[in-house]
Amino acid sequence: MALKELNSQDFDNAILSGVVVVDFWAPWCGPCKMMEPAVKELADKLDNVDFYKLNVDQNQDVSMKYKVMSIPTILIFKDGELKDTSIGVLSKDMLESKIKTII
């Protein structure tokens, strides 16, 4: 499954069912660019998980709701419930391990 863009209007619906990974990022964020290849790779690898990117500059309401103060921040949801928050750059293996714990 590919990495998809998410916005405020689609957010609540997107996280409603299954395991969902949301990468909070911005185009100007260097660490976000470092994180992107790992997120894309896992999106392609893990078919049973939905992966989304949410631009914090364009969707500040969602960022505030989940208290995202620095980016990259990755939130992992299961059936609409927040299960894990990771702030900063993670290795692909570390992120995959966090996701598999929730699955």
Secondary structure, 3 states (H helix, E strand, C coil): CCCEEECHHHHHHHCCCCEEEEEEECCCCHHHHHHHHHHHHHHHHCCCEEEEEEECCCCHHHHHHCCCCCCCEEEEEECCEEEEEEECCCCHHHHHHHHHHHC
